[in-house]
């Protein structure tokens, strides 16, 4: 086999392709991504006891729930992070997105491969003639063809670079989505936990009220036996006790539902999980506010929406690059022979080098439709980003005003409980002295029970609103205390998701 020199026409073509690559190598179709500006207020609309704090971003973030000072909640949060299946799904999606980004980056490098073909074939003697002067003969022969190939796409229009840009932004978006799932998991667990603990307090109030009402029933029953109390007084007290006992079962049902939710969040089957009742004072910790712009850096859903814009912007470039020629350089070297012994001899050498260029001349508007699709997708991500930012501002402001209002309401309700207890003492004394009917005692008992249950519910709402505010801020960070009556240190925050 005689070696051939490269065609004199091929060399100029390759040189032209390489020159075009050098000239266009720094260009990429489509607009470069720029993060849009957001119109944010300079400060939160706050009222005492709030004040702004300076975030300490150098402080380690992640275990914000530890600032609530509840060892049982800490253990449940760690269990949820280790065993929750929803978080495992988010982690798997993050791994997939990172793998896709790595696959896209492979487009920057040549694709190198080894091919081999070995076959034994029979050629027909009755096949159509290609030359009437040369008759056909039937043959049976071997064909051994190993080869080494190299291919590389010249990224003239930036298709590969925009694809990489989109894949990397999508991977960063998946990272933000993972952090968002983590934040939602930990805050949902804390919310269910404090709902359950608030019910523990309310059930304790009911049990104490039941004990009080039983003693009152014994007193009325004794007075009734002596003829000092009417049957109506006895019936009214019994009806009040029965109604209170009914409320115990209602609250127990609600508690079991929160207990089952906690079991699921921690990756435990509900029948295997139990959380013992506990009555303790619920005091929300201080939550550092910072300034509104901090929310854009801290909330993972905001970061996810911003990365979605970057990925969609890159897809515009990918769609635009389809209007330009694609050029692929390829080369191969190997051997071809009928016997293995002569396969690596010089006459068996085969090689090729060349370039393939392709451009679409007419497609019925397909490429332009794809470009319009990509641009519309980007416009949608911009609108979604603005929606997420506005929602974040609303949620933080709701949390701030909610905690302030609940703090004042809780103080007032404590005074209301004291007043209701005093009314009951006075009504009981007046009844025993014969100055009033037993209806006043019944009314006072109901008033005290309602006041104490309202106080328990307000304490639970304070804890839930504090958790809600932590979620609204995207987690929290170490810093100065901001809630004067909280009496707790500023909480740590979730891991910050970088914009890029």
Secondary structure, DSSP 8 states (H G I E B T S, - for coil): -------HHHHHHHHHHHHHHHHHTT--SS-----------SS----TT-------TTS--S-GGGGG--HHHHHHHHHHHHH-HHHHHHHHHHHHHHHHHHHHHGGGS-EEEEEEEEEEEEE-TTS--S-TTS----EEEEEEEEEEEEEEEE-SSSHHHHHHHHHHHHHHHHHHHHHHHHHHHHHHHHHHHHHHHHHHHHHHHHHHHHHHHHHHHHHHHHHHHTTSS-HHHHHHHHHHHHHHHHHHHHHHHHHHHHHHHHHHHTT--GGG-------------------HHHHHHH-HHHHHHHHHHHHHHHHHHHHHHTTS-EEEEEEEEEE-BSSSTTTTSGGGEEEEEEEEEE--S--TTHHHHHHHHHHHHHHHHHHHHHHHHHHHHHHHHHHHHHHHHHHHHHHHHHHHHHHHHHHHHHHHHHHHTTSS-HHHHHHHHHHHHHHHHHHHHHHHHHHHHHHHHHHHTTS--S-----TTT-S------------
